[in-house]
Amino acid sequence: MRVATWNVNSIRARVDRVTDWLERGDVDVLAMQETKCSDDQFPTMPFAALGYEVVHHGLNQWNGVAIASRVGIDDVALGFPGQPSWSDRPGADAAAEARALGATCGGVRVWSLYVPNGRTVDSPHYRYKLEWLAALKDTATSWLTDDPSAPIALVGDWNIAPTDDDVWDVEFYRGSTHVTEPERDAFGAIVDAGFTDVVRPFAPGPAVFTYWDYTQLRFPKNRGMRIDFILGSAALADRVTHAEIVRNERKGKSPSDHAPVLVDLAD
C-alpha cells in the first residue's frame, strides 16, 4: 500500500495537479493539508472519478485537511481528543481549527495533520503551536498505550524543521519559528513516544527538503526546508519498504510550495 501526504496549498486551485499525480504515482491513500475550503467547496468528483473516497474537514478558506483513499475510509475523526482551540478575532470564542483528520484506510490509521505555523516566537500563535503539539503527543501516546501493535501514520505539514540539516541555511532562520528549541523538542517528544520518521532513511540529508518558498528563486536554488513528515508507529515502521520526497511535483505550472512525501508499506 502506498500512503502519501501533500500540503496542496488550495485544493481548488490544484485539483488537476493532485489527481494527475494520484494516477501517475499509483497512490492508495493521500492525506492533504491546507485545502483552503469548506466541506461543501471541496472538489470531490475528480477524486471519485478515479475511484477514491474522500473525507474533508474544512471550516472556511483557511487551513483544511483531507484524506483520499481507494482502499476504504472508516472510523473518521474530526480533530483529536484534547486538541487546543484558537481564535484570531478579539472577543470571539476560541474553537478547534480544521487541522487534524483521522481515518482508517486499508487497515492503517492515517492522521492528516496541519500543525499551526507559530508565526513569530513572541506571538500567541507560537504558544498555541506548542500546546497543540503537546496535546497531540499526549493523545498519540494514549493510542499506543491502548494498542501497542496499532499501525498508525501521523502525516502532514508539521511546520517544524527538526534538525539543522532540514534547512538550507541555519543562520537565515535564526530567531524564527520552525527551528526553535521548544518546537524541535515538541517534535522529538512525539518521536520518543513511539513514532518514527520513516522517510529519512530513504532520503538522507542534508539539502533534502519538502518546502520551498515561491519568492527569490528558492526552489531552483534549493533553498528550502524539510517540514513535511510521515511518522509511523512501530507496527507501521516495520512494514516500510520504500519512501521518497517527490521533488518533481514542485515543478511546472502553478505548483504547491510543498512536494508530496510518500511511503510504501508491505502487506
C-alpha positions in Angstrom: 0.0 0.0 0.0 1.3 3.5 -0.9 0.5 6.3 1.5 1.3 9.9 0.8 1.0 13.3 2.3 0.9 16.7 0.5 0.3 20.3 1.5 -1.6 21.2 -1.6 -2.0 25.0 -0.8 -5.6 25.3 -2.1 -7.1 22.1 -3.5 -9.5 24.1 -5.8 -6.5 25.7 -7.4 -4.6 22.5 -7.8 -7.1 19.7 -8.1 -5.9 18.8 -11.6 -2.3 18.5 -10.5 -3.2 16.4 -7.5 -5.5 14.0 -9.3 -3.0 13.7 -12.1 -0.2 12.7 -9.7 -2.5 10.3 -7.9 -2.8 8.4 -11.1 0.8 8.6 -12.1 2.1 7.9 -8.6 -0.2 4.9 -8.1 -1.1 6.3 -4.6 -3.6 4.4 -2.5 -4.1 6.9 0.3 -3.3 10.7 0.1 -3.5 13.0 3.1 -3.8 16.6 2.2 -3.3 19.8 4.1 -4.1 23.5 3.6 -7.1 22.7 1.4 -8.4 26.2 2.0 -12.0 25.5 1.5 -15.1 24.5 3.4 -16.5 20.9 3.1 -19.1 21.9 0.5 -16.5 23.5 -1.6 -14.1 20.5 -1.8 -13.9 19.2 -5.4 -14.9 15.6 -4.6 -15.9 14.5 -8.1 -12.5 14.4 -9.8 -11.3 12.0 -7.0 -14.4 9.9 -7.2 -13.9 9.5 -11.0 -10.5 7.9 -10.2 -12.1 5.5 -7.6 -11.2 7.5 -4.4 -13.4 8.1 -1.5 -12.7 11.5 0.2 -13.3 12.9 3.6 -12.6 16.5 4.3 -12.5 18.8 7.3 -12.7 22.4 6.4 -14.4 25.3 8.1 -13.6 28.3 5.9 -10.9 29.5 3.4 -8.1 28.8 5.9 -6.4 25.5 7.0 -8.4 22.4 6.0 -7.3 18.8 5.9 -8.5 15.8 3.8 -7.9 12.1 3.1 -8.5 10.4 -0.3 -8.4 6.6 -0.3 -9.1 3.9 -2.8 -8.7 1.2 -0.1 -11.6 2.3 2.1 -12.2 5.0 4.7 -13.6 4.0 8.1 -13.9 5.5 11.6 -13.5 9.1 10.6 -12.5 11.5 13.3 -12.6 15.3 13.0 -9.8 16.5 15.3 -8.1 14.6 18.0 -9.1 14.4 21.7 -7.6 17.4 23.6 -6.9 19.4 20.5 -6.5 23.1 21.6 -8.7 25.8 20.3 -7.8 29.2 18.7 -9.4 32.5 17.7 -7.8 35.3 15.7 -10.6 37.7 16.4 -10.7 39.7 19.7 -13.8 38.8 21.7 -14.6 35.8 19.6 -14.9 32.4 21.2 -11.9 30.1 20.5 -12.6 26.9 18.6 -10.7 23.9 17.3 -9.4 24.6 13.8 -9.6 22.2 10.9 -6.1 20.9 11.3 -6.5 17.2 12.1 -8.4 14.4 10.4 -8.2 10.7 11.1 -9.4 7.7 9.2 -8.7 4.0 8.9 -7.6 3.2 5.3 -6.7 -0.3 4.3 -6.1 -1.3 8.0 -3.8 1.7 8.7 -4.9 4.6 10.9 -4.0 7.7 9.0 -3.9 11.2 10.5 -3.7 14.2 8.2 -2.1 16.9 10.3 -1.6 20.6 9.6 0.4 21.9 12.6 0.0 25.6 13.4 2.6 27.8 11.9 3.5 29.7 15.1 4.1 33.0 13.1 6.7 34.6 15.3 8.3 33.4 18.6 6.6 36.3 20.5 3.2 35.6 19.1 0.3 33.9 21.0 0.1 31.6 17.9 3.6 30.3 18.8 2.3 29.2 22.3 -0.8 27.8 20.6 1.5 25.7 18.4 3.4 24.3 21.3 0.2 23.5 23.1 -1.2 21.8 20.0 1.9 19.6 19.7 1.9 18.7 23.4 -1.8 17.7 23.1 -1.1 15.6 20.0 1.8 13.9 21.8 -0.4 13.0 24.8 -3.2 11.7 22.6 -0.9 9.7 20.3 0.8 8.2 23.3 -2.6 7.0 24.6 -3.3 5.3 21.3 -0.1 3.3 21.6 -0.8 2.5 25.2 -4.2 1.2 24.3 -2.9 -0.9 21.4 0.9 -1.1 21.0 0.5 -3.1 17.8 -1.6 -0.4 16.0 -0.3 0.7 12.6 -0.6 4.5 12.9 0.7 7.1 10.5 0.9 10.7 11.6 1.4 12.6 8.4 1.4 16.1 7.1 2.8 19.6 7.3 4.4 19.8 10.7 5.8 23.4 10.3 9.0 22.3 12.1 12.5 21.6 10.8 13.7 19.1 13.4 17.5 19.5 12.7 19.9 22.0 11.2 20.2 19.7 8.2 16.5 20.3 7.5 17.0 24.0 6.4 19.1 25.4 3.7 20.8 28.0 5.9 20.7 27.8 9.7 21.6 31.4 10.2 18.9 32.6 7.8 16.3 31.1 10.1 17.9 32.1 13.4 15.3 33.5 15.8 12.4 32.4 13.6 9.8 29.8 14.2 10.1 26.3 12.8 13.7 25.9 14.1 13.4 26.9 17.8 14.4 24.5 20.5 10.9 24.3 22.0 9.4 23.3 18.6 12.1 20.8 18.0 11.7 19.4 21.5 7.9 19.0 20.9 8.6 17.2 17.6 11.2 15.0 19.4 8.7 14.2 22.1 6.3 12.6 19.6 9.2 10.6 18.1 10.2 9.5 21.6 6.6 8.5 22.2 7.0 5.8 19.6 6.6 7.4 16.2 9.5 7.1 13.8 10.4 9.4 10.8 10.1 6.6 8.3 11.1 8.7 5.3 14.6 9.9 6.4 16.4 6.5 6.0 15.4 6.6 2.3 16.0 10.4 1.8 19.1 11.3 3.8 20.2 14.9 4.2 21.4 17.5 4.2 19.8 19.6 1.5 16.8 17.3 1.1 13.6 19.4 1.5 9.9 19.3 1.2 9.0 23.0 1.1 10.4 26.0 -0.9 9.0 29.5 -0.7 7.7 30.9 -4.0 9.9 34.0 -3.8 13.5 34.7 -4.6 14.0 31.6 -6.8 14.1 29.5 -3.7 13.2 26.3 -5.5 15.7 26.4 -8.3 18.3 27.4 -5.8 17.2 24.5 -3.5 16.8 26.9 -0.6 14.1 25.0 1.3 13.0 23.3 4.5 12.1 19.8 5.4 8.8 20.3 7.3 6.5 17.5 5.9 6.8 14.2 7.6 5.4 10.7 7.8 5.8 9.5 11.4 4.9 5.8 11.9 4.2 3.7 14.9 6.4 0.6 15.4 3.9 -1.6 13.7 3.8 0.7 10.7 7.5 1.4 10.5 8.2 -2.3 10.3 6.3 -2.5 7.1 8.1 0.3 5.2 9.8 -0.9 2.1 10.4 2.5 0.4 9.9 6.2 0.9 10.6 9.4 -1.0 10.1 13.1 -1.4 8.6 13.6 -4.8 10.5 16.8 -5.6 9.5 17.0 -9.3 5.9 17.8 -8.3 7.1 21.2 -7.0 8.0 22.0 -10.7 5.8 23.1 -13.5 2.8 25.4 -13.8 1.1 26.7 -10.6 2.6 24.2 -8.2 2.1 24.0 -4.5 5.1 25.3 -2.5 5.3 21.8 -0.9 6.3 18.5 -2.5 4.4 15.2 -1.8 6.0 12.7 0.5 5.2 9.0 0.2 5.9 5.7 1.8 5.3 2.1 0.6 4.1 -0.5 3.1 4.4 -4.3 2.8 1.2 -6.3 3.4 
